[in-house]
Amino acid sequence: MTSSAHGSHLAQLNVATLRHPLDDPRTAPFVELLDPVNTAADQAPGFVWRLVAEGETDATGLRPAGEDVIVNLTVWETQEALWDFTYRSGHLEVMRRRREWFERHVEAHLVLWWVPAGHLPTVGEALERLDDLRANGPSPRAFTFASSFTAAEAARHPRTAEAVAEGGR
């Protein structure tokens, strides 16, 4: 985990519904990209942490959102750092090819929220934020790149301030 001069970090959850199992040959190109993309993320400016299954190099074995749904949970120093990695690095190629491997989502599949620096969100916390976004739309508590809020706005939001006091939930 990298240190930050910021009092808050940006947490990110992305869920993706697989078209085919990870061991299916049609999904092999995605699986082959996992290690290089994860290594690039780990080395990206502003990267803090990513969820990894125990004894594994990634989180694809975790299925908290359904047997055919993989999750990506990360923490970044700033929204700009996450944006740069997502859209200005080799990760963009994976984004361009996502329809080969994943179903199109009809509801929100990405959620962003601010956490206190040093806090590592749980999968349960992340899924709750995604549910909040889906149920209530973007707010300082759960938002997207297209409808973002600052850490200061999140700190002033009653439900977010309450969650921070409870340890980030």
LUMNU-975636 format. One record per atom (N, C-alpha, C): residue in one letter; atom name; x, y, z. Coordinates in pm, whole numbers, plus 50000, padded with zeros to 5 digits. Layout:
N
 aa at    xx    yy    zz
  A CA     X     Y     Z
...
***
This chain:
169
 aa at    xx    yy    zz
  M  N 50085 49883 50000
  M CA 50000 50000 50000
  M  C 50089 50123 50000
  T  N 50064 50213 49909
  T CA 50142 50336 49905
  T  C 50084 50438 50001
  S  N 50170 50527 50050
  S CA 50119 50632 50137
  S  C 50075 50749 50052
  S  N 49993 50834 50111
  S CA 49941 50948 50037
  S  C 49933 51068 50129
  A  N 49954 51185 50071
  A CA 49936 51308 50146
  A  C 49788 51338 50162
  H  N 49704 51267 50091
  H CA 49560 51288 50095
  H  C 49499 51221 50218
  G  N 49397 51282 50277
  G CA 49327 51221 50388
  G  C 49226 51117 50343
  S  N 49195 51118 50214
  S CA 49100 51023 50158
  S  C 49158 50959 50033
  H  N 49116 50837 50011
  H CA 49150 50765 49889
  H  C 49020 50728 49818
  L  N 49032 50697 49690
  L CA 48916 50659 49610
  L  C 48909 50508 49597
  A  N 48798 50451 49641
  A CA 48774 50307 49623
  A  C 48692 50288 49496
  Q  N 48712 50175 49433
  Q CA 48647 50144 49305
  Q  C 48608 49998 49304
  L  N 48484 49969 49268
  L CA 48438 49832 49245
  L  C 48383 49826 49104
  N  N 48423 49723 49032
  N CA 48373 49696 48898
  N  C 48331 49550 48897
  V  N 48210 49522 48853
  V CA 48164 49384 48839
  V  C 48141 49356 48691
  A  N 48168 49233 48652
  A CA 48153 49194 48511
  A  C 48096 49052 48504
  T  N 47992 49036 48426
  T CA 47929 48906 48408
  T  C 47993 48835 48290
  L  N 48053 48721 48318
  L CA 48123 48644 48215
  L  C 48027 48588 48111
  R  N 48066 48594 47986
  R CA 47991 48527 47879
  R  C 48017 48376 47884
  H  N 48140 48340 47922
  H CA 48183 48200 47927
  H  C 48271 48182 48051
  P  N 48284 48060 48102
  P CA 48371 48038 48218
  P  C 48515 48081 48190
  L  N 48589 48110 48295
  L CA 48727 48156 48278
  L  C 48816 48052 48211
  D  N 48782 47923 48225
  D CA 48865 47820 48162
  D  C 48819 47786 48019
  D  N 48721 47858 47968
  D CA 48674 47839 47831
  D  C 48773 47904 47733
  P  N 48803 47840 47622
  P CA 48897 47898 47526
  P  C 48856 48037 47476
  R  N 48726 48065 47473
  R CA 48681 48197 47427
  R  C 48716 48308 47527
  T  N 48746 48272 47650
  T CA 48782 48368 47753
  T  C 48934 48374 47772
  A  N 49006 48283 47708
  A CA 49152 48275 47726
  A  C 49224 48407 47700
  P  N 49189 48483 47597
  P CA 49260 48610 47576
  P  C 49247 48705 47696
  F  N 49132 48707 47760
  F CA 49115 48789 47880
  F  C 49204 48737 47993
  V  N 49200 48608 48016
  V CA 49280 48548 48123
  V  C 49429 48576 48101
  E  N 49474 48570 47976
  E CA 49615 48599 47946
  E  C 49653 48743 47976
  L  N 49555 48834 47974
  L CA 49582 48975 48002
  L  C 49579 49009 48151
  L  N 49527 48919 48234
  L CA 49512 48949 48376
  L  C 49644 48987 48443
  D  N 49746 48902 48433
  D CA 49873 48932 48500
  D  C 49937 49061 48451
  P  N 49949 49082 48319
  P CA 50009 49208 48276
  P  C 49931 49332 48318
  V  N 49799 49325 48312
  V CA 49719 49442 48351
  V  C 49727 49464 48502
  N  N 49722 49357 48580
  N CA 49733 49373 48725
  N  C 49871 49425 48765
  T  N 49975 49379 48699
  T CA 50110 49430 48725
  T  C 50118 49578 48691
  A  N 50060 49616 48580
  A CA 50059 49757 48541
  A  C 49983 49841 48645
  A  N 49872 49790 48694
  A CA 49796 49862 48797
  A  C 49881 49877 48923
  D  N 49942 49767 48965
  D CA 50024 49770 49088
  D  C 50136 49873 49078
  Q  N 50185 49899 48958
  Q CA 50296 49992 48938
  Q  C 50251 50132 48894
  A  N 50122 50151 48877
  A CA 50070 50279 48828
  A  C 50082 50388 48935
  P  N 50112 50509 48893
  P CA 50113 50621 48989
  P  C 49977 50634 49057
  G  N 49977 50647 49187
  G CA 49854 50665 49262
  G  C 49785 50538 49305
  F  N 49835 50421 49261
  F CA 49775 50294 49303
  F  C 49803 50273 49452
  V  N 49702 50223 49524
  V CA 49717 50195 49666
  V  C 49705 50046 49694
  W  N 49596 49981 49645
  W CA 49567 49842 49683
  W  C 49467 49783 49586
  R  N 49471 49649 49573
  R CA 49366 49578 49500
  R  C 49335 49447 49570
  L  N 49211 49407 49558
  L CA 49165 49282 49617
  L  C 49228 49165 49543
  V  N 49279 49070 49620
  V CA 49337 48948 49564
  V  C 49286 48832 49649
  A  N 49244 48725 49586
  A CA 49200 48606 49659
  A  C 49320 48544 49730
  E  N 49296 48490 49846
  E CA 49404 48431 49925
  E  C 49477 48323 49845
  G  N 49610 48337 49837
  G CA 49693 48241 49765
  G  C 49691 48257 49614
  E  N 49626 48363 49564
  E CA 49615 48386 49420
  E  C 49682 48518 49382
  T  N 49687 48546 49252
  T CA 49744 48672 49205
  T  C 49638 48773 49162
  D  N 49510 48730 49167
  D CA 49401 48819 49131
  D  C 49276 48780 49209
  A  N 49165 48844 49178
  A CA 49040 48819 49252
  A  C 48938 48741 49171
  T  N 48978 48683 49058
  T CA 48879 48618 48972
  T  C 48815 48494 49036
  G  N 48880 48436 49134
  G CA 48822 48320 49202
  G  C 48714 48356 49302
  L  N 48708 48482 49340
  L CA 48604 48528 49433
  L  C 48477 48555 49355
  R  N 48366 48507 49405
  R CA 48239 48525 49333
  R  C 48129 48576 49426
  P  N 48151 48687 49494
  P CA 48051 48737 49590
  P  C 47926 48794 49525
  A  N 47928 48819 49395
  A CA 47813 48880 49328
  A  C 47742 48781 49236
  G  N 47780 48655 49242
  G CA 47718 48554 49156
  G  C 47825 48467 49092
  E  N 47789 48345 49061
  E CA 47887 48248 49011
  E  C 47949 48290 48878
  D  N 47878 48366 48797
  D CA 47932 48408 48668
  D  C 47979 48553 48668
  V  N 47993 48613 48786
  V CA 48032 48754 48798
  V  C 48168 48764 48866
  I  N 48262 48831 48798
  I CA 48391 48857 48862
  I  C 48392 49001 48911
  V  N 48474 49024 49014
  V CA 48482 49156 49075
  V  C 48625 49208 49070
  N  N 48634 49340 49060
  N CA 48762 49409 49068
  N  C 48742 49520 49170
  L  N 48817 49515 49279
  L CA 48805 49612 49387
  L  C 48943 49670 49411
  T  N 48956 49803 49394
  T CA 49085 49869 49409
  T  C 49069 49998 49488
  V  N 49183 50051 49534
  V CA 49189 50180 49601
  V  C 49300 50260 49536
  W  N 49272 50389 49513
  W CA 49364 50480 49446
  W  C 49378 50609 49527
  E  N 49490 50674 49513
  E CA 49512 50799 49586
  E  C 49416 50908 49540
  T  N 49388 50913 49410
  T CA 49302 51017 49354
  T  C 49216 50959 49243
  Q  N 49112 51032 49209
  Q CA 49029 50993 49096
  Q  C 49108 51004 48966
  E  N 49194 51103 48956
  E CA 49276 51122 48836
  E  C 49368 51002 48813
  A  N 49426 50949 48921
  A CA 49514 50833 48907
  A  C 49437 50713 48852
  L  N 49317 50689 48905
  L CA 49236 50578 48854
  L  C 49196 50603 48709
  W  N 49155 50725 48676
  W CA 49117 50758 48539
  W  C 49234 50733 48444
  D  N 49352 50781 48481
  D CA 49469 50764 48395
  D  C 49500 50617 48371
  F  N 49494 50536 48476
  F CA 49519 50393 48456
  F  C 49411 50331 48367
  T  N 49286 50363 48395
  T CA 49175 50301 48324
  T  C 49172 50337 48176
  Y  N 49195 50464 48145
  Y CA 49173 50513 48008
  Y  C 49298 50563 47936
  R  N 49414 50565 48002
  R CA 49535 50614 47937
  R  C 49652 50518 47954
  S  N 49619 50390 47962
  S CA 49724 50288 47976
  S  C 49685 50167 47893
  G  N 49762 50061 47903
  G CA 49732 49937 47834
  G  C 49598 49877 47876
  H  N 49545 49919 47989
  H CA 49415 49872 48035
  H  C 49304 49907 47935
  L  N 49323 50015 47861
  L CA 49221 50057 47765
  L  C 49194 49949 47661
  E  N 49295 49873 47623
  E CA 49276 49766 47525
  E  C 49179 49660 47580
  V  N 49190 49629 47708
  V CA 49097 49535 47770
  V  C 48956 49593 47766
  M  N 48944 49721 47796
  M CA 48814 49788 47793
  M  C 48752 49779 47653
  R  N 48833 49799 47553
  R CA 48783 49795 47415
  R  C 48732 49657 47376
  R  N 48790 49554 47435
  R CA 48753 49417 47398
  R  C 48655 49353 47496
  R  N 48605 49426 47594
  R CA 48524 49368 47701
  R  C 48401 49294 47651
  R  N 48341 49336 47540
  R CA 48219 49270 47490
  R  C 48248 49127 47441
  E  N 48375 49098 47413
  E CA 48411 48960 47375
  E  C 48394 48865 47493
  W  N 48416 48916 47614
  W CA 48423 48830 47732
  W  C 48311 48850 47832
  F  N 48247 48969 47829
  F CA 48148 49002 47932
  F  C 48015 49045 47872
  E  N 47909 49014 47944
  E CA 47775 49057 47905
  E  C 47763 49208 47922
  R  N 47675 49268 47845
  R CA 47647 49411 47861
  R  C 47559 49427 47986
  H  N 47599 49518 48072
  H CA 47520 49542 48193
  H  C 47410 49643 48164
  V  N 47293 49615 48218
  V CA 47181 49707 48202
  V  C 47167 49799 48323
  E  N 47242 49771 48428
  E CA 47245 49857 48545
  E  C 47390 49888 48579
  A  N 47412 49977 48672
  A CA 47547 50019 48708
  A  C 47635 49898 48740
  H  N 47755 49899 48688
  H CA 47850 49791 48715
  H  C 47980 49845 48774
  L  N 47991 49977 48784
  L CA 48109 50044 48841
  L  C 48061 50144 48945
  V  N 48125 50143 49060
  V CA 48093 50241 49163
  V  C 48223 50292 49223
  L  N 48225 50421 49252
  L CA 48337 50487 49316
  L  C 48288 50547 49448
  W  N 48375 50551 49548
  W CA 48344 50619 49674
  W  C 48474 50649 49747
  W  N 48468 50749 49834
  W CA 48586 50791 49909
  W  C 48594 50714 50040
  V  N 48717 50674 50075
  V CA 48744 50607 50202
  V  C 48856 50681 50273
  P  N 48863 50671 50405
  P CA 48976 50733 50474
  P  C 49106 50667 50428
  A  N 49210 50746 50410
  A CA 49341 50690 50373
  A  C 49377 50582 50474
  G  N 49421 50467 50423
  G CA 49455 50354 50508
  G  C 49345 50252 50523
  H  N 49221 50290 50491
  H CA 49110 50195 50500
  H  C 49105 50109 50374
  L  N 49096 49979 50392
  L CA 49080 49886 50279
  L  C 48937 49835 50280
  P  N 48860 49869 50179
  P CA 48719 49830 50179
  P  C 48701 49679 50167
  T  N 48596 49631 50228
  T CA 48561 49490 50215
  T  C 48475 49471 50091
  V  N 48463 49348 50047
  V CA 48376 49318 49934
  V  C 48232 49352 49970
  G  N 48192 49322 50093
  G CA 48056 49355 50137
  G  C 48029 49504 50130
  E  N 48124 49583 50177
  E CA 48112 49729 50170
  E  C 48099 49774 50025
  A  N 48182 49718 49939
  A CA 48181 49757 49798
  A  C 48049 49722 49732
  L  N 47998 49604 49757
  L CA 47870 49564 49698
  L  C 47756 49649 49752
  E  N 47766 49690 49877
  E CA 47663 49778 49934
  E  C 47665 49913 49864
  R  N 47784 49965 49832
  R CA 47794 50092 49760
  R  C 47735 50079 49619
  L  N 47762 49967 49555
  L CA 47704 49944 49422
  L  C 47552 49938 49431
  D  N 47501 49868 49530
  D CA 47355 49862 49550
  D  C 47298 50001 49573
  D  N 47369 50083 49651
  D CA 47324 50220 49679
  D  C 47316 50300 49549
  L  N 47420 50290 49466
  L CA 47420 50360 49338
  L  C 47304 50314 49251
  R  N 47282 50184 49244
  R CA 47174 50130 49163
  R  C 47038 50175 49213
  A  N 47020 50180 49344
  A CA 46890 50214 49402
  A  C 46862 50363 49404
  N  N 46966 50444 49428
  N CA 46946 50587 49453
  N  C 47011 50679 49352
  G  N 47087 50625 49259
  G CA 47160 50709 49165
  G  C 47285 50767 49230
  P  N 47361 50842 49154
  P CA 47487 50897 49204
  P  C 47465 50995 49320
  S  N 47552 50984 49418
  S CA 47554 51074 49533
  S  C 47698 51080 49582
  P  N 47729 51166 49677
  P CA 47866 51167 49731
  P  C 47904 51034 49797
  R  N 47806 50949 49824
  R CA 47830 50820 49888
  R  C 47866 50710 49788
  A  N 47815 50721 49666
  A CA 47835 50619 49563
  A  C 47815 50687 49428
  F  N 47920 50689 49346
  F CA 47913 50767 49222
  F  C 47993 50699 49113
  T  N 48001 50765 48997
  T CA 48072 50713 48881
  T  C 48168 50821 48829
  F  N 48246 50787 48729
  F CA 48331 50889 48666
  F  C 48245 51001 48608
  A  N 48132 50967 48550
  A CA 48047 51066 48483
  A  C 47972 51155 48581
  S  N 47959 51111 48704
  S CA 47886 51188 48805
  S  C 47965 51185 48935
  S  N 48084 51243 48932
  S CA 48173 51228 49046
  S  C 48153 51337 49151
  F  N 48202 51309 49269
  F CA 48197 51400 49383
  F  C 48336 51402 49446
  T  N 48369 51513 49510
  T CA 48499 51524 49576
  T  C 48493 51455 49713
  A  N 48610 51432 49769
  A CA 48617 51376 49905
  A  C 48553 51472 50004
  A  N 48569 51602 49983
  A CA 48507 51701 50073
  A  C 48355 51693 50066
  E  N 48300 51676 49946
  E CA 48155 51661 49932
  E  C 48108 51534 50001
  A  N 48185 51427 49989
  A CA 48149 51301 50054
  A  C 48152 51317 50206
  A  N 48250 51389 50257
  A CA 48262 51408 50402
  A  C 48143 51487 50458
  R  N 48084 51574 50377
  R CA 47968 51653 50420
  R  C 47836 51580 50403
  H  N 47836 51470 50330
  H CA 47713 51394 50303
  H  C 47678 51312 50428
  P  N 47557 51327 50483
  P CA 47524 51261 50611
  P  C 47547 51110 50612
  R  N 47502 51038 50510
  R CA 47518 50892 50510
  R  C 47663 50852 50494
  T  N 47742 50932 50422
  T CA 47884 50901 50404
  T  C 47959 50931 50533
  A  N 47934 51044 50594
  A CA 48002 51079 50719
  A  C 47974 50976 50826
  E  N 47850 50927 50832
  E CA 47812 50823 50928
  E  C 47890 50694 50901
  A  N 47904 50657 50774
  A CA 47976 50535 50738
  A  C 48123 50546 50773
  V  N 48183 50663 50748
  V CA 48326 50683 50780
  V  C 48346 50666 50930
  A  N 48254 50719 51010
  A CA 48265 50705 51155
  A  C 48256 50559 51198
  E  N 48189 50477 51119
  E CA 48175 50334 51149
  E  C 48286 50252 51088
  G  N 48386 50314 51029
  G CA 48498 50239 50973
  G  C 48494 50222 50825
  G  N 48421 50305 50752
  G CA 48425 50302 50607
  G  C 48307 50237 50539
  R  N 48215 50178 50612
  R CA 48103 50110 50547
  R  C 48009 50203 50481
***
